[in-house]
Amino acid sequence: MSQGPNGGAPIDLARRVLETEARAILDLIPRLGADFERAVDVLYRCPGRVIVTGMGKSGIIARKIAATLSSTGTPAMFLHAAEAVHGDLGVIQRDDVVVALSYSGETEELVRLLEALKRLGARLIALTGVPGSTLGQAADVALNCAVAEEACPMNLAPTASTTATLAMGDALAMALSRRKGFGIEDFADLHPGGPLGRRGRQLKRIETLMHTGEHLPKVAPDAGVPEVVREITSKRLGMTCVVGAAGQLEGVVTDGDLRRHMTERSNLLERQAADIMTRHPVTIARQMLAVEALRLMEERKITAVVVVDPAGHVEGVVHLHDLWRTQMI
């Protein structure tokens, strides 16, 4: 096994790093209590935004925590502590909550912010390794993120401490999200792109995907077959709804229905939609999730399904291809 320049196998050091950082996170658990609940409550009652700030490596962690809060339903932004004291302090308003990260609790740029924060009246939550520090004592709530040692072999580079702070920030964001009742549909709305977006689109409600208005294929029960064919062809969904005068669904006519009735004896072109339609087709509600509708359609081996309200009135149509795109786009 290869040796590092200062002796010792790299993989042994890697194991020690991971073990040290894992312990740093696990050591946070016994400290969770009234202070943590108070911090969640302050964030929950925040009428403005959450401003997350820090310097150096803590600033990088602060940026990630702000992003996690924003993606789970809490308006949040990152503010660089140095830029705050050089003109950007105006982004903080009285209704905001500031979450400040400093392991020592004595970071100069953050300490210089304290007087301004008190003057503004913004609430302050500190994530620090020294709750008795200047920052910790000035905060409305201070969460203890202390670690026994850094994972750095020299015990210098912020490693375990930044990992523990990030984990505490994630715990805050998740607890706050649960208290707000943030659900999978909300998550989908905030993640329209990328792999999360693909998962999010599966969590979209059918009402966001269905064909409505002029794109909805529909004919009256007394419509002739030529009209039915034109409607199916023009709307390109392989079917049309048969809709009564009051807007209620009476049946559907599909490409398959047309083929089944296309015999020499049928005089198909002389018949009406009501004569050839499938009565009592599968229907769904607009509140159904896309992933549930996809599962239903694949189980029932159908390519389109009608969306109806509780009274049976037609609201839209969803095609299987619409739902497949929620996985592929």
N, C-alpha and C positions, 0 to 999 in steps of 0.2 A: 504493500500500500504506500502511496506517495506521501511524503512528509511536507509540511509547510515550511517556509523559510525560517521560522523561529521554532521548528520542531513541532511534533504532534500531527496527527492525521487530520486533514480538513473535515472529513466526515465526523470525527469525534467532536470537533469544535462546533460543527453544525448542529449535532445532537444537543450539545450543551446550550447553544443559543435558543433552540426551540423549547427545551425543557425550562430554561429560565423565563422565557416569555410566557409560556403556558402557566407557570407558577404565578407570575405577576398578575395574570388575569384571574386565576382561581382565588388569589388572596383578596380580590375585591369583594367577593361574595359575602364574607362575614361582615363587611362594613356597610352593606346595604340596609337601610333602616329609615328612620324618620326623616333624615336629611334628604335622602334620595326621593322619598315620597313628596317632600316639600318642593324639591326642584321640579318634579313632574307637574305639581300643582301650579307653580309659578308659570311654567311654560304653557300649561293648558289654559290658564286665565289671561294669557298675554293677548291684548287687543290689537297689537301691532305686529311687528316682525321679530324674528329671532336673529340677532347679530352675533356671529361667532368670530372671535378674534384671537390672535396669537402671533408669536414671532418665531422665526427660524423653523425648526422641525415641528414645534407646536403649531405654528401657522399652517403648515401642510396638513396636519391632523385636523385643525380647525376647519379648513376648507372641505375636507371629506365629511366631517360631521354636519356642516351646513348643507352639503349636497344630500346626505341621507335624510335629514329633516325635511328638506324640500320635496324629496321624492316620496315621502310618506305622509304628506298632507299638511305640513307646517311651513308657512312662508319663512324662509331663512336665507341669509346671505353671509358671505365671508367678508370681513373687513380687516385689512392688513393693519396691525397695530401702529407701525411706524407711519404709515400714510394717514392714519386717523389723527395723529397729533401734528400732522403737517397739512391740514386743510380738509380732510375727509370726515371730520367729526360730525359734520352736518347731516350725515346719513342716519345718525342715531336720533330717534325722537322719544318723547316722553312715554309713549305707549309701548315702546320696544323692550325686549329683554336681551341683555348682553350676556353671552356665555364666553368667559375668558379662560384661556388655557395658558398656564405657566407652571412648570414643574416646581421651580423654586418659589414661585409666588412673589418674586422680587424683580421680575423682568422690567427694566426701566420704562420702556414704552407703555406697558400696561399700567404700571403704577402712576404714570403721568396722566392716564385716562381717568383715574378714579375720581378726582375732584370734579371733572366735567360731567361724569356720569351722575354723581350725586346732585349736581346743580340742575341737570336735565330732569332728574327724577326717574330715570330708567332703572329697572331692576337688574341685579347682577348675580349671576351664578358662576362660581369659580370651580374649575377642574384643576386641582393642584396636588403636588406631592407633599406640601407643607401647609395644612389647614390653618396653622397659627401665623402664617406669613402676612405681609402687608395686604396682598390681594385676598387671601383667605378671610382675614378679619373684616375687610371692607365689604365683602360679598353678602348678599341676602342669604345665600346658601353656598356652602363650600363642600365639594365632594372630594374625599380623600383618595387620590390615585397613586399613593406612594408605593414604591417597589423596594424589595430588599437589596437588589443589585441590578445593574444594567447587564445586558447580554454581551456587551462589548468586553473582550478579554482584559482591557485596561480599565474597565468600569467607568468609561468616560463618555463615549458616544451615546446619545439618546436612542435607546433600542427598546428595552423592556418598558421603560417609562412611557414612551410614545405609544407602544402597543396597548398598555393598560389604559391610557387616556382615551385612545380610539375605542376600545371596548366599552368603557364607561359611557362615551358619547353614543355608541350604538344602543346600549341598554336604555339610555334616556329616550332616544328617538323611538325605539320600539314600544316602550311603556307609554309614551305620549300618544303614539299612533293608536294603540289599543284603547286608551281612554277616550280618544276622539271618535272611536267607532269607524276608523278608516278601514274600508273593506277592499275586496279584490276588484270590484268595479271601479272604485276610486283609483286604485293602483293602475288599472288599465288606462284610465283617462290621462294619467300623468306620464305614461310610457308608450307613446305611439310608434316609436322607431326601434330598430335593432332586434336582437333576440328577445329582450324583454317585451318589445312591442309585439312580436309574433305571439308570445304567450298572452300579452294583454289583449290582443284582438280576439283571441279565443274566449277571453273573459268579457268581451263586449256583449251588450244586450242586443238581441235580434233587431230591436227598433232602429239601431244605428246601421244595419246592414240591409234591411228589406227594401224591395222595390215598391215605390208608392206613386201616387198621382198618375201622370201620363205614362209612366213606365210600368204600371200595374196592368197585367193582361186580364181583361174581364169582358164578358158578354152577358146579355140577358138570356133567360131560359128559352125564349122564343126566337133567338137568333138562328139564322140558317147556317148550315155547315160551311158554306163558302165564307161567311163572315167569321166563323170560328177559326177556319184555316188562316185567314188573313191576320187575325189577332195573334194567333200562336206564332205565325211567321214574323210579324212585325216586332213583337216584344221579345222574341228570341229566348224564351225560357222553357220551351218545349211543352207548354201547357197554358191554359187560361182558366180563370175562375168563372163560374156561372153564378151570377149575382141577381137576387130578386130586387123588386122595386124599392124596398126599404133598405137595401144595402146588405142584406143577410146572405151568407154563403149557402147556396143550394147544391153545389157540386163542383167538380173540375172536369175538364176535358183535356187529355194529354195526347201526345203523339201516338202513344200506345192504344188509346181508346179509338182513335181514327183508324189505325191499322186493323184493329179487331173487328170493326164494323164495315170494313171495305171488302164486301163480297158482291157477287153479281146480283144477289137477291135483295140486298139491303136498300138500294136506291139512296145511297148515303147522301148525295148532294141535295136531296129533297127533304131531308130530315132536319130537326132542330136540335139545339144544344141539349135541351132537357131529355131528348131521346137517347143520347149516347153518353151522357156524362156519368162519371163515377160519383155516386151519392155517398155522403158521410166520409169524405176524405180525411186524412190526417191533418190536424191543425195544431198550431202552437200559439202561445201568448207572446206579446211583444217584449215582455220582461225576461223571457228565457235567455240564458247565456248561449253564445255562439257554440261553445264546446258541447253543451248539452244537446243543442239542435243537430249538430253534426253527428253525434252518436246516435240520435233517434233516426235520422234519415238513413244512415248506413245500416242500422239494424232492420229498418223497414224496407230497405232497398228501393227508396224513392229519390228522385232527383230534384224535386221542388216541394215546398210545403207552404200552406196558406197561413197567414197570421191573422187571427180574429180577436175581437174584444170579447168580454164576458157574455155579451148578448148575441154573439155569432156574426157580427158585422165584419166585413172584410177590411183589414187595415193594410195588408201588404202581402208580398210573396218573397220567399227566400229560396235561392237556387243552391244546389250542392256546391257549385263552383264558387259561389260567394263565400262559403264556409271554408272550402279548401284554401282559398287565398288568405284566410286568417292564419294559416300555418306556413304559407310559402312566402308571402310578401315581406 
